[in-house]
Amino acid sequence: MKTGLFPGKAVPFLLLVLAAGCGGRDDSPLDLGERQGGVISADFQAIDDYLDHPTVQLLLENMPQHLGAEPPEVAGTYDAFGGVVDSTIPGSVSGDSMASYFCFGLGAKGELEVRVIDPTVDETWARSFIEGSGDQFTVYTAFRSVQEHPGGGHCAITKVNIFSGTRESDGSLSDLHIGCGIVGLVGGCEPFLIDQAQVSRLSGNLVGDACSAAPQGPANGDKVQLVIENFLLASVNIYTGSGPFADATVNALGSVSLELDPGFTLDFESARPSAGVDKAGNDVLIGEVVAGAFGQDSTAAGETVTYIIENRVGLDEFFAPRLLNSSSSEVYAVVNSGVPALDFFPYDGVEPGAGLDCLCVLPPSAEPYFIGYYSHDSPGYITAGEASVRVFDAADDQEIAAPFVGPFALEVGSGDVLLEITD
């Protein structure tokens, strides 16, 4: 797998991808205590392998399990958010907000392709299964994540995920519970322990097509198969040096496969979301562009290469604040105020230190707003501790809450940060 200008980002633990914060309490019903050893994802080849594991049994005691041999069709890519119900993962507590990105493939005879959208996920040899009836389902999957440990070295984590919920007529998922448990650890993984687990409750929006495995090798043996995995919350335009126009557009949290001549180059730039249209009918774009270049590829004809696009480009790191307006007021946001060094596009013409107005009114809503990407950590421009999001009442321009101040705990790959606004 090529990483080009996009080195892997060190994060505490993959559970933070599925839940923005995982924590434990001494009286948690999930707490089994420390256990040595563990299993690998290849040990899960039948649904009984899941059901017989003590961590899975523990999770199912604290979340719904929908039985049956005729589950609904749940194929699709989902963006879900909600909160932690209970957890023994160090570093967070029940009630923390969380976001989850995943996709389900087409099910057949109880098996289902499942993919957690995260660049730290390594190859997995587990088989995933689905059960349920009517509109209710439960999905079981396991995989390995390899991550840099904050104290140095690497940690390989084997993790089981359980998804239980109801599929609505519009394809969304309601009453979605996600249980995740650590079943294997190799390397410097402190303070994580085998049998630590978490249960969260969310709602999931259908945002894309079913996931499916990338084809193995190009159909034309004289070409290189390029697979691009986009972990951003924005779509991305891809340029391979074949002309001035984009060769492809990769949807948010999506992937695309192209067949190209060997020796291609690869540049990309993200699309900025629109806050609406101006009087001339033109889109009012918000946020910054996440862009980068991988350089010339050296993959031989007949082979496949995968590139990952994420929120870190070289030494520059971006974040995507998603604002959940649980207040009673219409609000707007200003990002990165007080940072005079931010003088690059689209900060050109903005008074130094003023920050970027999202140029949008955000009414109270049960779902978070995506207002684009912004610099989080960039040498010579901004440090992670200077990043901020300020919220103002749209009616009188009065600041209605204390600023959200970095450094933010960014979701791996996407840079997502879920921020709740309350009265």
VEXDREN-2710 file (C-alpha; in Angstrom, 1 decimal):
% VEXDREN-2710
k/r/px/py/pz
1/MET/0.0/0.0/0.0
2/LYS/1.4/3.4/-1.0
3/THR/1.3/6.2/1.5
4/GLY/3.2/8.9/-0.4
5/LEU/2.9/12.2/1.4
6/PHE/0.4/10.7/3.8
7/PRO/2.1/9.0/6.8
8/GLY/0.0/7.0/9.2
9/LYS/-1.4/9.1/12.0
10/ALA/-0.7/8.0/15.5
11/VAL/-3.9/7.5/17.5
12/PRO/-4.6/5.9/20.9
13/PHE/-6.9/3.2/19.6
14/LEU/-9.2/2.2/16.7
15/LEU/-12.2/2.2/19.0
16/LEU/-12.0/6.0/18.8
17/VAL/-12.9/5.7/15.1
18/LEU/-16.2/4.0/15.9
19/ALA/-16.7/6.1/19.0
20/ALA/-15.4/9.5/19.7
21/GLY/-14.2/8.5/23.2
22/CYS/-14.3/5.2/25.0
23/GLY/-14.0/5.0/28.8
24/GLY/-14.5/2.8/31.8
25/ARG/-16.0/2.9/35.3
26/ASP/-15.2/0.6/38.2
27/ASP/-18.9/-0.5/38.4
28/SER/-19.3/-1.0/34.6
29/PRO/-21.2/-4.3/33.8
30/LEU/-18.7/-4.7/30.9
31/ASP/-15.7/-5.0/33.2
32/LEU/-14.2/-8.5/33.0
33/GLY/-10.8/-7.6/34.2
34/GLU/-7.3/-8.2/32.7
35/ARG/-6.7/-11.4/30.6
36/GLN/-3.5/-12.5/29.0
37/GLY/-3.3/-13.9/25.5
38/GLY/-6.0/-13.4/22.9
39/VAL/-7.0/-14.5/19.5
40/ILE/-6.6/-13.3/15.9
41/SER/-9.3/-12.4/13.4
42/ALA/-8.8/-15.7/11.5
43/ASP/-10.2/-17.5/14.5
44/PHE/-13.7/-16.2/13.6
45/GLN/-14.8/-18.4/10.7
46/ALA/-18.3/-19.3/11.8
47/ILE/-21.0/-17.5/13.7
48/ASP/-20.5/-19.8/16.7
49/ASP/-16.9/-18.6/16.9
50/TYR/-18.4/-15.2/17.7
51/LEU/-21.2/-16.4/20.0
52/ASP/-18.8/-18.6/22.0
53/HIS/-16.3/-15.9/22.8
54/PRO/-16.7/-14.4/26.3
55/THR/-16.3/-10.8/25.1
56/VAL/-19.1/-11.3/22.6
57/GLN/-21.3/-12.8/25.2
58/LEU/-20.5/-9.9/27.5
59/LEU/-21.5/-7.4/24.8
60/LEU/-24.7/-9.2/24.0
61/GLU/-25.7/-9.0/27.6
62/ASN/-25.6/-5.2/27.3
63/MET/-27.1/-4.6/23.8
64/PRO/-29.8/-6.0/21.6
65/GLN/-29.4/-9.3/19.7
66/HIS/-31.8/-9.8/16.8
67/LEU/-32.2/-13.5/16.0
68/GLY/-33.5/-15.1/12.8
69/ALA/-32.4/-16.5/9.5
70/GLU/-34.1/-13.8/7.3
71/PRO/-32.4/-10.5/8.1
72/PRO/-33.1/-7.3/6.1
73/GLU/-30.9/-6.2/3.2
74/VAL/-28.6/-3.6/4.8
75/ALA/-26.0/-3.2/2.0
76/GLY/-24.7/0.4/1.9
77/THR/-22.2/2.9/3.4
78/TYR/-23.3/4.5/6.6
79/ASP/-22.4/7.7/8.6
80/ALA/-23.6/7.2/12.1
81/PHE/-23.5/9.3/15.3
82/GLY/-24.7/9.0/18.8
83/GLY/-23.2/8.4/22.3
84/VAL/-21.5/5.9/24.4
85/VAL/-23.7/3.8/26.6
86/ASP/-21.1/2.0/28.6
87/SER/-17.3/1.3/28.3
88/THR/-14.2/0.0/30.0
89/ILE/-11.9/1.5/27.4
90/PRO/-9.4/4.0/29.1
91/GLY/-9.8/7.6/28.2
92/SER/-13.5/8.3/28.1
93/VAL/-16.8/7.8/29.9
94/SER/-20.4/7.0/29.2
95/GLY/-22.3/9.9/27.5
96/ASP/-19.4/10.8/25.2
97/SER/-20.4/11.7/21.7
98/MET/-19.2/9.4/19.0
99/ALA/-19.2/8.9/15.2
100/SER/-18.9/5.7/13.1
101/TYR/-18.2/5.1/9.5
102/PHE/-18.8/1.6/8.0
103/CYS/-20.2/-0.2/5.0
104/PHE/-22.0/-3.5/4.5
105/GLY/-21.9/-5.5/1.4
106/LEU/-24.5/-7.9/-0.1
107/GLY/-25.4/-10.7/2.3
108/ALA/-25.6/-14.4/1.2
109/LYS/-26.5/-17.4/3.3
110/GLY/-25.9/-15.5/6.5
111/GLU/-22.5/-14.1/5.4
112/LEU/-21.9/-10.4/4.8
113/GLU/-19.0/-8.2/3.8
114/VAL/-18.3/-5.6/6.4
115/ARG/-15.8/-2.8/6.3
116/VAL/-14.8/-0.3/9.0
117/ILE/-13.7/2.8/7.1
118/ASP/-10.4/3.5/8.7
119/PRO/-6.8/3.5/7.3
120/THR/-5.3/1.7/10.3
121/VAL/-7.3/-1.5/9.5
122/ASP/-5.0/-4.2/8.2
123/GLU/-5.9/-7.3/6.2
124/THR/-8.5/-9.4/8.0
125/TRP/-9.1/-13.1/7.7
126/ALA/-12.4/-13.2/9.6
127/ARG/-15.7/-14.1/8.1
128/SER/-18.6/-11.7/8.9
129/PHE/-22.2/-12.8/9.6
130/ILE/-25.7/-11.4/9.8
131/GLU/-28.8/-12.6/11.5
132/GLY/-32.2/-11.2/12.2
133/SER/-35.7/-11.0/10.8
134/GLY/-38.1/-8.4/9.4
135/ASP/-36.4/-5.0/9.6
136/GLN/-34.1/-6.0/12.5
137/PHE/-30.6/-7.3/12.2
138/THR/-27.3/-8.1/14.1
139/VAL/-24.0/-8.2/12.3
140/TYR/-20.7/-9.8/13.6
141/THR/-17.3/-9.0/12.3
142/ALA/-13.6/-9.0/13.4
143/PHE/-10.5/-7.4/12.1
144/ARG/-7.0/-6.3/13.0
145/SER/-5.8/-2.7/13.4
146/VAL/-2.1/-1.9/13.5
147/GLN/-1.3/1.5/15.1
148/GLU/1.6/3.5/16.4
149/HIS/1.6/3.6/20.2
150/PRO/1.9/7.1/21.8
151/GLY/4.8/5.7/23.9
152/GLY/6.6/4.3/20.9
153/GLY/6.4/1.1/18.9
154/HIS/3.3/-0.5/17.4
155/CYS/0.2/-2.2/18.7
156/ALA/-1.7/-4.8/16.7
157/ILE/-5.3/-5.0/18.0
158/THR/-7.8/-7.7/17.2
159/LYS/-11.2/-6.4/17.7
160/VAL/-14.8/-7.7/17.4
161/ASN/-17.6/-5.4/16.3
162/ILE/-21.3/-6.1/16.7
163/PHE/-23.9/-4.0/14.9
164/SER/-27.6/-4.4/16.0
165/GLY/-30.3/-2.1/14.7
166/THR/-33.4/-1.6/12.6
167/ARG/-33.4/-0.8/8.9
168/GLU/-35.9/1.9/8.0
169/SER/-37.7/2.3/4.7
170/ASP/-35.4/5.1/3.5
171/GLY/-32.3/2.9/4.1
172/SER/-31.2/4.5/7.4
173/LEU/-30.5/2.6/10.5
174/SER/-32.4/3.4/13.8
175/ASP/-31.8/2.1/17.3
176/LEU/-28.3/1.2/16.2
177/HIS/-26.2/-0.3/18.9
178/ILE/-22.5/-0.9/18.2
179/GLY/-20.6/-3.2/20.6
180/CYS/-16.8/-3.4/20.2
181/GLY/-14.4/-5.5/22.2
182/ILE/-10.7/-6.2/22.3
183/VAL/-10.0/-9.8/21.8
184/GLY/-6.3/-9.8/21.0
185/LEU/-3.2/-7.5/21.6
186/VAL/0.3/-7.7/20.3
187/GLY/3.0/-5.1/20.9
188/GLY/3.1/-1.9/23.0
189/CYS/-0.6/-1.6/23.6
190/GLU/-0.7/-0.2/27.2
191/PRO/-3.1/0.9/28.7
192/PHE/-5.4/-1.3/26.6
193/LEU/-6.3/-4.8/27.8
194/ILE/-8.0/-7.8/26.3
195/ASP/-11.7/-8.0/27.2
196/GLN/-12.1/-4.2/27.4
197/ALA/-15.3/-3.4/25.6
198/GLN/-17.8/-0.7/24.7
199/VAL/-21.4/-0.4/23.8
200/SER/-22.8/2.7/22.0
201/ARG/-26.1/3.8/20.6
202/LEU/-26.5/5.7/17.4
203/SER/-28.5/6.5/14.3
204/GLY/-27.0/5.8/10.9
205/ASN/-27.6/7.7/7.7
206/LEU/-27.2/5.9/4.3
207/VAL/-24.6/7.9/2.4
208/GLY/-23.3/5.5/-0.2
209/ASP/-23.3/2.2/-2.0
210/ALA/-22.6/-1.2/-0.7
211/CYS/-18.9/-2.0/-0.2
212/SER/-17.3/-4.7/-2.3
213/ALA/-13.8/-6.0/-2.7
214/ALA/-11.6/-4.3/-5.2
215/PRO/-11.0/-6.3/-8.3
216/GLN/-7.7/-8.3/-8.3
217/GLY/-5.4/-6.8/-10.9
218/PRO/-6.2/-4.8/-14.0
219/ALA/-8.3/-6.3/-16.8
220/ASN/-5.7/-5.0/-19.2
221/GLY/-2.3/-6.5/-18.3
222/ASP/-0.5/-3.5/-19.8
223/LYS/-2.1/-1.2/-17.3
224/VAL/-1.8/-0.6/-13.5
225/GLN/-4.9/-0.9/-11.4
226/LEU/-5.1/2.2/-9.1
227/VAL/-7.4/1.9/-6.1
228/ILE/-8.1/5.1/-4.2
229/GLU/-9.6/5.0/-0.7
230/ASN/-11.0/8.4/0.3
231/PHE/-11.3/8.7/4.1
232/LEU/-12.4/12.4/4.0
233/LEU/-15.9/13.6/4.7
234/ALA/-15.8/15.5/1.4
235/SER/-15.6/14.2/-2.2
236/VAL/-12.1/14.4/-3.9
237/ASN/-11.1/15.1/-7.4
238/ILE/-8.3/12.9/-8.8
239/TYR/-5.7/14.1/-11.4
240/THR/-3.2/11.5/-12.9
241/GLY/-1.3/13.8/-15.3
242/SER/-3.4/12.8/-18.3
243/GLY/-4.9/16.3/-18.8
244/PRO/-6.2/19.4/-17.1
245/PHE/-9.4/17.9/-16.0
246/ALA/-10.1/15.5/-13.2
247/ASP/-9.8/11.8/-14.1
248/ALA/-12.2/10.7/-11.4
249/THR/-14.1/12.0/-8.4
250/VAL/-14.2/9.8/-5.3
251/ASN/-17.2/10.3/-3.0
252/ALA/-16.8/11.1/0.7
253/LEU/-15.8/7.9/2.5
254/GLY/-15.7/6.1/-0.8
255/SER/-13.3/4.4/-3.2
256/VAL/-12.7/4.2/-6.9
257/SER/-10.6/1.9/-9.2
258/LEU/-8.9/3.1/-12.4
259/GLU/-6.6/1.4/-14.9
260/LEU/-3.7/3.6/-16.0
261/ASP/-0.5/3.5/-17.9
262/PRO/2.6/2.7/-15.7
263/GLY/4.4/5.7/-14.4
264/PHE/1.3/7.9/-13.7
265/THR/1.4/10.7/-11.3
266/LEU/-1.4/11.4/-8.7
267/ASP/-2.6/14.7/-7.4
268/PHE/-5.9/15.4/-5.5
269/GLU/-8.0/18.1/-4.1
270/SER/-11.1/18.0/-1.9
271/ALA/-14.3/19.7/-2.8
272/ARG/-15.5/22.5/-0.5
273/PRO/-19.1/22.2/0.7
274/SER/-21.6/24.9/-0.2
275/ALA/-23.4/27.2/2.2
276/GLY/-25.9/28.1/-0.5
277/VAL/-25.9/30.4/-3.5
278/ASP/-25.3/34.1/-3.8
279/LYS/-27.4/36.6/-5.6
280/ALA/-25.7/35.7/-8.9
281/GLY/-26.6/32.0/-8.4
282/ASN/-23.0/30.9/-7.6
283/ASP/-22.2/28.5/-4.8
284/VAL/-20.8/30.0/-1.6
285/LEU/-18.1/27.6/-0.7
286/ILE/-16.9/27.1/2.8
287/GLY/-13.8/25.7/4.6
288/GLU/-10.4/25.0/3.1
289/VAL/-9.2/22.7/0.3
290/VAL/-7.3/19.5/1.4
291/ALA/-4.9/18.9/-1.5
292/GLY/-1.7/17.0/-2.1
293/ALA/0.5/15.2/-4.6
294/PHE/2.0/11.7/-4.4
295/GLY/4.5/12.0/-7.2
296/GLN/5.2/9.5/-9.9
297/ASP/4.1/5.9/-9.3
298/SER/6.5/3.0/-9.9
299/THR/4.1/0.1/-9.9
300/ALA/4.7/-2.4/-12.7
301/ALA/2.1/-3.2/-15.4
302/GLY/-0.4/-5.9/-14.4
303/GLU/-0.2/-5.0/-10.7
304/THR/-2.5/-3.1/-8.3
305/VAL/-1.6/-0.2/-6.1
306/THR/-3.7/1.4/-3.4
307/TYR/-3.5/5.1/-2.3
308/ILE/-5.2/6.5/0.8
309/ILE/-6.4/10.0/1.0
310/GLU/-6.9/11.3/4.6
311/ASN/-6.8/14.5/6.6
312/ARG/-3.1/14.5/7.0
313/VAL/-1.0/15.8/4.0
314/GLY/2.7/15.7/4.7
315/LEU/3.1/17.7/7.9
316/ASP/-0.2/19.5/7.5
317/GLU/-3.2/18.2/9.4
318/PHE/-6.8/19.2/8.9
319/PHE/-9.9/18.8/10.9
320/ALA/-13.6/18.6/10.0
321/PRO/-15.8/20.1/12.8
322/ARG/-19.3/18.7/12.7
323/LEU/-21.6/20.9/14.8
324/LEU/-24.6/19.3/16.5
325/ASN/-26.9/22.2/17.4
326/SER/-28.9/21.0/20.4
327/SER/-29.5/24.6/21.5
328/SER/-32.7/26.6/20.9
329/SER/-31.1/29.2/18.6
330/GLU/-30.0/29.5/15.0
331/VAL/-26.2/29.8/15.1
332/TYR/-23.1/30.3/12.9
333/ALA/-19.5/29.3/13.5
334/VAL/-16.1/31.0/13.2
335/VAL/-13.1/28.6/12.9
336/ASN/-9.5/29.3/13.9
337/SER/-10.0/32.9/15.1
338/GLY/-7.0/34.5/16.8
339/VAL/-4.4/32.9/14.6
340/PRO/-2.8/35.8/12.6
341/ALA/-0.4/33.5/10.7
342/LEU/-3.3/32.0/8.7
343/ASP/-2.8/34.1/5.5
344/PHE/-3.1/31.4/2.8
345/PHE/-6.2/30.7/0.7
346/PRO/-9.0/30.9/1.6
347/TYR/-7.8/33.1/4.4
348/ASP/-6.5/35.6/1.8
349/GLY/-8.4/38.9/2.3
350/VAL/-9.6/37.9/5.8
351/GLU/-8.4/40.3/8.6
352/PRO/-5.5/38.6/10.4
353/GLY/-6.8/36.6/13.4
354/ALA/-10.4/36.9/12.4
355/GLY/-10.9/33.3/11.5
356/LEU/-13.2/31.8/8.9
357/ASP/-17.0/32.4/9.2
358/CYS/-18.8/29.3/8.0
359/LEU/-21.1/31.8/6.1
360/CYS/-24.1/29.6/7.1
361/VAL/-26.9/29.6/9.5
362/LEU/-27.3/26.4/11.5
363/PRO/-30.8/25.9/12.9
364/PRO/-31.4/23.5/15.8
365/SER/-31.2/19.9/14.4
366/ALA/-31.0/16.3/15.5
367/GLU/-28.2/15.7/13.0
368/PRO/-24.8/17.4/12.9
369/TYR/-23.7/19.9/10.2
370/PHE/-20.5/19.4/8.1
371/ILE/-19.0/22.9/7.5
372/GLY/-15.8/21.8/5.7
373/TYR/-12.2/21.2/6.5
374/TYR/-9.9/23.6/8.4
375/SER/-6.2/23.7/9.4
376/HIS/-5.5/21.9/12.7
377/ASP/-1.7/21.7/12.8
378/SER/0.5/23.2/10.1
379/PRO/4.2/24.2/10.7
380/GLY/4.5/28.0/10.5
381/TYR/0.8/28.6/10.3
382/ILE/-1.1/27.0/13.2
383/THR/-0.5/24.6/16.1
384/ALA/-3.1/22.0/17.2
385/GLY/-3.6/24.0/20.4
386/GLU/-4.5/27.2/18.5
387/ALA/-7.3/25.5/16.5
388/SER/-10.7/26.6/17.7
389/VAL/-14.4/26.8/16.8
390/ARG/-16.5/29.7/18.1
391/VAL/-20.3/29.7/18.0
392/PHE/-22.5/32.8/17.7
393/ASP/-26.2/33.5/17.8
394/ALA/-27.3/34.2/14.2
395/ALA/-29.9/36.7/15.5
396/ASP/-27.7/39.1/17.4
397/ASP/-24.1/37.9/16.8
398/GLN/-23.5/37.3/20.5
399/GLU/-21.3/34.4/21.3
400/ILE/-23.5/31.7/23.0
401/ALA/-21.0/29.3/24.4
402/ALA/-17.4/28.9/25.4
403/PRO/-15.1/28.4/22.4
404/PHE/-14.3/24.8/21.4
405/VAL/-10.5/24.9/21.7
406/GLY/-7.9/22.4/20.4
407/PRO/-6.0/20.3/20.3
408/PHE/-9.0/18.2/19.2
409/ALA/-9.2/14.4/19.4
410/LEU/-9.5/13.8/15.6
411/GLU/-11.0/10.7/14.1
412/VAL/-8.4/8.7/12.3
413/GLY/-8.3/9.3/8.5
414/SER/-11.3/11.7/8.4
415/GLY/-10.2/14.3/11.0
416/ASP/-13.8/14.4/12.1
417/VAL/-14.7/16.2/15.4
418/LEU/-18.2/16.1/16.7
419/LEU/-19.0/19.2/18.7
420/GLU/-22.4/19.6/20.5
421/ILE/-23.8/23.1/21.0
422/THR/-26.2/23.5/24.0
423/ASP/-27.9/26.5/25.6
END
